[in-house]
């Protein structure tokens, strides 16, 4: 008798939760239909208040689904503890089917609302970008862009002038170095005649010594020949 009363209490609680879920899901479905049919307007995004109401409704439905699942589990344990009849088994299966249908409906509506909300936010972002682009075409923005371009050109010219000055300084240094080399070459060319004259003097002295030595040898040879003939 206690098990039967417990079963009936659990079933009564399950029917109450199912009724609450039916009402909540109906309101949630209307909200989803309004969103999917463009209830926010072309490109409009949901307000903060409506967003909070969705989240609150989603949390309530999720909580009711969890409660119904717990009650169904309790009903299953209660039915298993007694000899389950065909009627009890059918009623328990029906409650499980209702829970499954509610869960699927909740996920479907939630997915539609999420997709449409993201779509609306994307359109709003695109509109903001277009508005910003159009605003950038105002005369003031054009003047600012031209000023920035002029500053960029001046900076580029400064870089070119700096490079030219650096190149000029390098060429001047090379010219000075070439001048020093030319001066040294000139100095060497001025010293070369003296060296050549010294070498020539040495060669002439060597030739004279050779002639003297040859003459002495010839005289000695002639003297020996005459001495040999006189005997």
Kinemage of the C-alpha trace (Angstrom):
@kinemage 1
@onewidth
@group {chain A} dominant
@subgroup {mainchain}
@vectorlist {calphas} color= white
{ca unk a 1} P 0.000 0.000 0.000
{ca unk a 2} L 2.862 2.340 0.835
{ca unk a 3} L 4.519 1.564 -2.485
{ca unk a 4} L 1.318 2.293 -4.350
{ca unk a 5} L 0.907 5.630 -2.564
{ca unk a 6} L 4.545 6.437 -3.231
{ca unk a 7} L 4.084 5.601 -6.892
{ca unk a 8} L 1.024 7.827 -7.121
{ca unk a 9} L 2.812 10.720 -5.402
{ca unk a 10} L 5.728 10.440 -7.800
{ca unk a 11} L 3.417 10.223 -10.784
{ca unk a 12} L 1.490 13.254 -9.555
{ca unk a 13} L 4.740 15.198 -9.243
{ca unk a 14} L 5.808 14.049 -12.710
{ca unk a 15} L 2.526 15.251 -14.240
{ca unk a 16} L 2.927 18.629 -12.522
{ca unk a 17} L 6.477 19.059 -13.848
{ca unk a 18} L 5.327 17.977 -17.304
{ca unk a 19} L 2.603 20.625 -17.205
{ca unk a 20} L 5.094 23.315 -16.193
{ca unk a 21} L 7.438 22.208 -18.938
{ca unk a 22} L 4.638 22.338 -21.480
{ca unk a 23} L 3.896 25.963 -20.570
{ca unk a 24} L 7.557 26.998 -20.494
{ca unk a 25} L 8.349 25.295 -23.776
{ca unk a 26} L 5.309 26.905 -25.391
{ca unk a 27} L 6.551 30.375 -24.375
{ca unk a 28} L 10.069 29.463 -25.414
{ca unk a 29} L 8.814 28.241 -28.796
{ca unk a 30} L 6.963 31.535 -29.369
{ca unk a 31} L 10.156 33.409 -28.604
{ca unk a 32} L 12.058 31.168 -31.005
{ca unk a 33} L 9.457 31.719 -33.735
{ca unk a 34} L 9.677 35.486 -33.276
{ca unk a 35} L 13.445 35.361 -33.610
{ca unk a 36} L 13.536 33.021 -36.617
{ca unk a 37} L 10.915 35.126 -38.413
{ca unk a 38} L 13.012 38.287 -37.995
{ca unk a 39} L 11.242 39.687 -34.973
{ca unk a 40} L 14.261 41.857 -34.146
{ca unk a 41} L 14.216 43.611 -37.471
{ca unk a 42} L 16.693 43.511 -40.310
{ca unk a 43} L 20.106 43.309 -38.740
{ca unk a 44} L 18.905 44.276 -35.248
{ca unk a 45} L 20.348 42.427 -32.301
{ca unk a 46} L 18.467 41.390 -29.176
{ca unk a 47} L 18.601 43.756 -26.252
{ca unk a 48} L 20.310 42.958 -22.984
{ca unk a 49} L 16.938 42.561 -21.264
{ca unk a 50} L 15.624 40.078 -23.804
{ca unk a 51} L 18.910 38.205 -23.705
{ca unk a 52} L 18.641 37.868 -19.932
{ca unk a 53} L 15.033 36.677 -20.255
{ca unk a 54} L 16.107 33.954 -22.693
{ca unk a 55} L 18.846 32.778 -20.405
{ca unk a 56} L 16.490 32.780 -17.438
{ca unk a 57} L 13.877 30.798 -19.382
{ca unk a 58} L 16.492 28.332 -20.603
{ca unk a 59} L 17.747 27.771 -17.061
{ca unk a 60} L 14.203 27.197 -15.787
{ca unk a 61} L 13.442 24.673 -18.527
{ca unk a 62} L 16.753 22.910 -17.964
{ca unk a 63} L 16.033 22.694 -14.241
{ca unk a 64} L 12.547 21.263 -14.864
{ca unk a 65} L 13.960 18.657 -17.247
{ca unk a 66} L 16.467 17.565 -14.629
{ca unk a 67} L 13.730 17.332 -11.992
{ca unk a 68} L 11.535 15.281 -14.305
{ca unk a 69} L 14.449 12.953 -14.978
{ca unk a 70} L 14.977 12.467 -11.239
{ca unk a 71} L 11.263 11.761 -10.704
{ca unk a 72} L 11.251 9.234 -13.548
{ca unk a 73} L 14.236 7.480 -11.983
{ca unk a 74} L 12.442 7.390 -8.642
{ca unk a 75} L 9.338 5.981 -10.345
{ca unk a 76} L 11.472 3.289 -11.987
{ca unk a 77} L 12.975 2.278 -8.640
{ca unk a 78} L 9.553 2.293 -7.001
{ca unk a 79} L 8.096 0.107 -9.752
{ca unk a 80} L 11.059 -2.271 -9.603
{ca unk a 81} L 10.711 -2.742 -5.839
{ca unk a 82} L 7.180 -4.098 -6.311
{ca unk a 83} L 5.757 -6.499 -8.810
{ca unk a 84} L 5.359 -4.209 -11.848
{ca unk a 85} L 2.083 -4.581 -13.670
{ca unk a 86} L 1.499 -3.934 -17.331
{ca unk a 87} L -0.305 -0.708 -16.513
{ca unk a 88} L 2.580 0.605 -14.406
{ca unk a 89} L 5.116 -0.336 -17.067
{ca unk a 90} L 3.121 1.447 -19.766
{ca unk a 91} L 2.657 4.569 -17.644
{ca unk a 92} L 6.370 4.666 -16.815
{ca unk a 93} L 7.263 4.294 -20.497
{ca unk a 94} L 4.870 7.117 -21.342
{ca unk a 95} L 6.505 9.453 -18.816
{ca unk a 96} L 9.911 8.621 -20.283
{ca unk a 97} L 8.656 9.353 -23.795
{ca unk a 98} L 7.311 12.716 -22.650
{ca unk a 99} L 10.673 13.575 -21.086
{ca unk a 100} L 12.450 12.602 -24.307
{ca unk a 101} L 10.080 14.716 -26.432
{ca unk a 102} L 10.460 17.738 -24.154
{ca unk a 103} L 14.263 17.424 -24.221
{ca unk a 104} L 14.359 17.225 -28.008
{ca unk a 105} L 12.001 20.195 -28.394
{ca unk a 106} L 14.087 22.275 -26.002
{ca unk a 107} L 17.316 21.536 -27.874
{ca unk a 108} L 15.693 22.319 -31.226
{ca unk a 109} L 14.301 25.693 -30.139
{ca unk a 110} L 17.508 26.617 -28.344
{ca unk a 111} L 19.565 25.794 -31.439
{ca unk a 112} L 17.319 27.943 -33.652
{ca unk a 113} L 17.475 30.907 -31.288
{ca unk a 114} L 21.254 30.639 -30.949
{ca unk a 115} L 21.749 30.456 -34.717
{ca unk a 116} L 19.478 33.429 -35.422
{ca unk a 117} L 21.056 35.487 -32.645
{ca unk a 118} L 24.532 34.870 -34.039
{ca unk a 119} L 23.262 35.762 -37.515
{ca unk a 120} L 21.766 39.031 -36.240
{ca unk a 121} L 25.000 39.902 -34.417
{ca unk a 122} L 26.991 39.232 -37.588
{ca unk a 123} L 24.722 41.499 -39.641
{ca unk a 124} L 25.010 44.213 -37.011
{ca unk a 125} L 28.800 43.943 -37.087
{ca unk a 126} L 28.814 44.226 -40.880
{ca unk a 127} L 26.566 47.285 -40.703
{ca unk a 128} L 28.868 48.910 -38.181
{ca unk a 129} L 31.856 48.267 -40.437
{ca unk a 130} L 30.025 49.767 -43.423
{ca unk a 131} L 29.005 52.823 -41.409
{ca unk a 132} L 32.558 53.302 -40.213
{ca unk a 133} L 33.843 52.981 -43.773
{ca unk a 134} L 31.341 55.560 -45.007
{ca unk a 135} L 32.237 57.897 -42.162
{ca unk a 136} L 35.885 57.633 -43.140
{ca unk a 137} L 34.986 59.221 -46.494
{ca unk a 138} L 34.198 62.608 -44.901
{ca unk a 139} L 36.309 65.662 -45.890
{ca unk a 140} L 37.971 65.753 -42.489
{ca unk a 141} L 39.095 62.141 -42.791
{ca unk a 142} L 40.339 62.788 -46.326
{ca unk a 143} L 42.414 65.732 -45.090
{ca unk a 144} L 43.863 63.584 -42.336
{ca unk a 145} L 44.724 60.829 -44.808
{ca unk a 146} L 46.357 63.331 -47.182
{ca unk a 147} L 48.328 64.821 -44.305
{ca unk a 148} L 49.505 61.379 -43.278
{ca unk a 149} L 50.516 60.659 -46.886
{ca unk a 150} L 52.480 63.941 -47.060
{ca unk a 151} L 54.270 63.153 -43.819
{ca unk a 152} L 55.122 59.735 -45.182
{ca unk a 153} L 56.529 61.256 -48.387
{ca unk a 154} L 58.613 63.776 -46.423
{ca unk a 155} L 60.017 61.013 -44.246
{ca unk a 156} L 60.910 59.033 -47.378
{ca unk a 157} L 62.644 62.081 -48.898
{ca unk a 158} L 64.628 62.580 -45.689
{ca unk a 159} L 65.816 59.001 -45.915
{ca unk a 160} L 66.884 59.487 -49.543
{ca unk a 161} L 68.757 62.716 -48.696
{ca unk a 162} L 70.510 61.037 -45.788
{ca unk a 163} L 71.610 58.185 -48.031
{ca unk a 164} L 72.868 60.670 -50.643
{ca unk a 165} L 74.887 62.560 -48.038
{ca unk a 166} L 76.394 59.328 -46.789
{ca unk a 167} L 77.340 58.343 -50.343
{ca unk a 168} L 78.870 61.773 -50.956
{ca unk a 169} L 80.983 61.514 -47.810
{ca unk a 170} L 82.172 58.054 -48.857
{ca unk a 171} L 83.129 59.322 -52.327
{ca unk a 172} L 85.033 62.257 -50.774
{ca unk a 173} L 86.960 59.877 -48.550
{ca unk a 174} L 87.825 57.692 -51.529
{ca unk a 175} L 88.958 60.735 -53.524
{ca unk a 176} L 91.253 61.823 -50.679
{ca unk a 177} L 92.700 58.328 -50.493
{ca unk a 178} L 93.314 58.277 -54.240
{ca unk a 179} L 95.030 61.690 -53.929
{ca unk a 180} L 97.399 60.323 -51.300
{ca unk a 181} L 98.213 57.337 -53.482
{ca unk a 182} L 98.842 59.601 -56.458
{ca unk a 183} L 101.210 61.741 -54.371
{ca unk a 184} L 103.169 58.713 -53.247
{ca unk a 185} L 103.409 57.453 -56.807
{ca unk a 186} L 104.711 60.839 -57.896
{ca unk a 187} L 107.287 60.824 -55.127
{ca unk a 188} L 108.479 57.378 -56.165
{ca unk a 189} L 108.697 58.472 -59.786
{ca unk a 190} L 110.858 61.398 -58.710
{ca unk a 191} L 113.169 59.074 -56.782
{ca unk a 192} L 113.497 56.503 -59.575
{ca unk a 193} L 115.950 58.583 -61.768
{ca unk a 194} L 118.389 58.837 -58.847
{ca unk a 195} L 118.227 55.115 -58.323
{ca unk a 196} L 118.679 54.479 -62.021
{ca unk a 197} L 121.689 56.824 -62.069
{ca unk a 198} L 123.256 55.029 -59.109
{ca unk a 199} L 122.808 51.668 -60.757
{ca unk a 200} L 124.318 53.037 -63.972
{ca unk a 201} L 127.353 54.325 -62.075
{ca unk a 202} L 127.863 50.943 -60.462
{ca unk a 203} L 127.625 49.233 -63.821
{ca unk a 204} L 130.114 51.657 -65.411
{ca unk a 205} L 132.592 51.172 -62.581
{ca unk a 206} L 132.295 47.428 -62.898
{ca unk a 207} L 132.946 47.619 -66.639
{ca unk a 208} L 136.045 49.767 -66.077
{ca unk a 209} L 137.421 47.362 -63.499
{ca unk a 210} L 136.837 44.530 -65.907
{ca unk a 211} L 138.777 46.343 -68.651
{ca unk a 212} L 141.684 47.077 -66.324
{ca unk a 213} L 141.838 43.491 -65.171
{ca unk a 214} L 141.742 42.284 -68.762
{ca unk a 215} L 144.555 44.648 -69.717
{ca unk a 216} L 146.722 43.458 -66.817
{ca unk a 217} L 146.143 39.842 -67.751
{ca unk a 218} L 146.961 40.552 -71.390
{ca unk a 219} L 150.163 42.407 -70.432
{ca unk a 220} L 151.297 39.590 -68.181
{ca unk a 221} L 150.611 37.058 -70.884
{ca unk a 222} L 152.533 39.099 -73.446
{ca unk a 223} L 155.469 39.488 -71.038
{ca unk a 224} L 155.605 35.740 -70.464
{ca unk a 225} L 155.570 35.065 -74.210
{ca unk a 226} L 158.394 37.532 -74.845
{ca unk a 227} L 160.400 36.070 -71.984
{ca unk a 228} L 159.981 32.577 -73.359
{ca unk a 229} L 161.006 33.654 -76.880
{ca unk a 230} L 164.125 35.445 -75.628
{ca unk a 231} L 165.544 32.177 -74.343
